[in-house]
Amino acid sequence: MLGFSLQKIIVLGLLIAAVWYGFKYIGRLQRVDRGERKKGERTMGERVRKAARERSGVTDAEIIEDTEKCPRCGTFIPVGSECSCKRR
């Protein structure tokens, strides 16, 4: 009559898992919108950026540089470097 097979059980398990993780994802998005994230919980974008930095081997110290304003043209350049402007 009902005939439970391995394929039906696997599909049922996948369906239950998809619904479960879908509700978790929607709940996480709602918490982020309300500003009620758990301590240490990251958004999807934050996790993706962190994973990309780890893969590339670049640290935050290598990315962030101090800058200063060029007195001639007003653009910001890294500290210790010379501006390439032609204004005088």
Rosetta blueprint (number, residue, H / E / L):
1 M L
2 L L
3 G L
4 F L
5 S L
6 L H
7 Q H
8 K H
9 I H
10 I H
11 V H
12 L H
13 G H
14 L H
15 L H
16 I H
17 A H
18 A H
19 V H
20 W H
21 Y H
22 G H
23 F H
24 K H
25 Y H
26 I H
27 G H
28 R H
29 L H
30 Q H
31 R H
32 V H
33 D H
34 R H
35 G L
36 E L
37 R L
38 K L
39 K L
40 G L
41 E L
42 R L
43 T L
44 M H
45 G H
46 E H
47 R H
48 V H
49 R H
50 K H
51 A H
52 A H
53 R H
54 E H
55 R H
56 S H
57 G L
58 V L
59 T L
60 D H
61 A H
62 E H
63 I H
64 I L
65 E L
66 D L
67 T E
68 E E
69 K E
70 C L
71 P L
72 R L
73 C L
74 G L
75 T L
76 F E
77 I E
78 P E
79 V L
80 G L
81 S L
82 E L
83 C L
84 S L
85 C L
86 K L
87 R L
88 R L
